[in-house]
Amino acid sequence: MQLVVISGKGGTGKTTVTASFAYLNKESIKVDCDVDASNLNIVLQGEDIESSQFIGAKMAKINKGKCIKCGRCASVCRFDAIKDNQIIELKCEGCAACKVVCPVDAISLDDEVTGETIITKTDAGILSRAEMIVGAEGSGKLVTEVRKNAMKYQKDNELVILDGTPGIGCAVMASITGCDVALIVIEPTQSGLNDFKRVLSLIDHFGVTPLACINKYDINEEMTLEIEKYCEDESVEVLGRIPFDPMVQIAVNELKPIICYEKSIAGEAIKNIWEKINKKYKEEIV
């Protein structure tokens, strides 16, 4: 079974919940799909045992020895990535239009390294993650590669817990495709509800079972009730409410999952949510 934890935007507490789940089921495989801002490893820590470069794009290169400076490449480039017969790398999309029109075959498309995939051995089990180069593209492809790497370590029906990407973009689609269950972490605000609706429509499209939890529910209990009513209307089970807890900030500063703090009310709420998920998981594999 594959469980992905996602949210409509960053900063909702998605990774806080995922890191807690990781410690509550140390036998599971963990995947950090948020390749643009990977941070699950900061909490889980551990030792990197495997890494490899990821080729996620193509980059045009001009052979100055062959170039006759006709300017055809610059005229056909829709991204303004060619100036004075030189490639502006940050603008090049690797579309190959310049290569096609070059009359002397002076342009090639070379592989571009856009990130690095990493396997980390943590106290909470194996974590598959990646570090994307700043400004690089192809995050969806990188997420797919990170998930493939994780599957090499999966045994039988072993649970896979994925820290998904926030929003509804390509990386999110790559995070939820093929998953069995998606837990959506929601903040009790109007924008939080709107974000939830967008994410829910995406999950429905991919045929993934949606579940929900409301983080910091007590900062706006009126909106919490509205979200729960919407979930009821859409037949989405709300597994629990996580209260605002100042100890979360302490946990973040000390690089520990919030469930490690016995007096944490947020930690207790997350444990209760996990118990409900764990029960569903056990029923799934029977």
Rosetta blueprint (number, residue, H / E / L):
1 M L
2 Q E
3 L E
4 V E
5 V E
6 I E
7 S E
8 G L
9 K L
10 G L
11 G L
12 T L
13 G L
14 K H
15 T H
16 T H
17 V H
18 T H
19 A H
20 S H
21 F H
22 A H
23 Y H
24 L H
25 N L
26 K L
27 E L
28 S L
29 I E
30 K E
31 V E
32 D E
33 C L
34 D L
35 V H
36 D H
37 A H
38 S L
39 N L
40 L H
41 N H
42 I H
43 V H
44 L H
45 Q L
46 G L
47 E E
48 D E
49 I E
50 E E
51 S E
52 S E
53 Q E
54 F E
55 I E
56 G E
57 A E
58 K E
59 M E
60 A E
61 K E
62 I E
63 N L
64 K L
65 G L
66 K L
67 C L
68 I L
69 K L
70 C L
71 G L
72 R H
73 C H
74 A H
75 S H
76 V H
77 C L
78 R L
79 F L
80 D L
81 A L
82 I E
83 K E
84 D L
85 N L
86 Q E
87 I E
88 I L
89 E L
90 L L
91 K L
92 C L
93 E L
94 G L
95 C L
96 A L
97 A H
98 C H
99 K H
100 V H
101 V H
102 C L
103 P L
104 V L
105 D L
106 A L
107 I E
108 S E
109 L E
110 D E
111 D E
112 E E
113 V E
114 T E
115 G E
116 E E
117 T E
118 I E
119 I E
120 T E
121 K E
122 T E
123 D L
124 A L
125 G E
126 I E
127 L E
128 S E
129 R E
130 A E
131 E E
132 M E
133 I L
134 V L
135 G L
136 A L
137 E L
138 G L
139 S H
140 G H
141 K H
142 L H
143 V H
144 T H
145 E H
146 V H
147 R H
148 K H
149 N H
150 A H
151 M H
152 K L
153 Y L
154 Q L
155 K L
156 D L
157 N L
158 E L
159 L L
160 V E
161 I E
162 L E
163 D E
164 G L
165 T L
166 P L
167 G L
168 I L
169 G L
170 C H
171 A H
172 V H
173 M H
174 A H
175 S H
176 I H
177 T L
178 G L
179 C L
180 D L
181 V E
182 A E
183 L E
184 I E
185 V E
186 I E
187 E L
188 P L
189 T L
190 Q H
191 S H
192 G H
193 L H
194 N H
195 D H
196 F H
197 K H
198 R H
199 V H
200 L H
201 S H
202 L H
203 I H
204 D H
205 H H
206 F L
207 G L
208 V L
209 T E
210 P E
211 L E
212 A E
213 C E
214 I E
215 N E
216 K L
217 Y H
218 D H
219 I H
220 N L
221 E H
222 E H
223 M H
224 T H
225 L H
226 E H
227 I H
228 E H
229 K H
230 Y H
231 C H
232 E H
233 D H
234 E L
235 S L
236 V L
237 E E
238 V E
239 L E
240 G E
241 R E
242 I E
243 P L
244 F L
245 D L
246 P L
247 M H
248 V H
249 Q H
250 I H
251 A H
252 V H
253 N H
254 E L
255 L L
256 K L
257 P L
258 I H
259 I H
260 C H
261 Y L
262 E L
263 K L
264 S L
265 I H
266 A H
267 G H
268 E H
269 A H
270 I H
271 K H
272 N H
273 I H
274 W H
275 E H
276 K H
277 I H
278 N H
279 K H
280 K H
281 Y H
282 K H
283 E H
284 E H
285 I H
286 V L
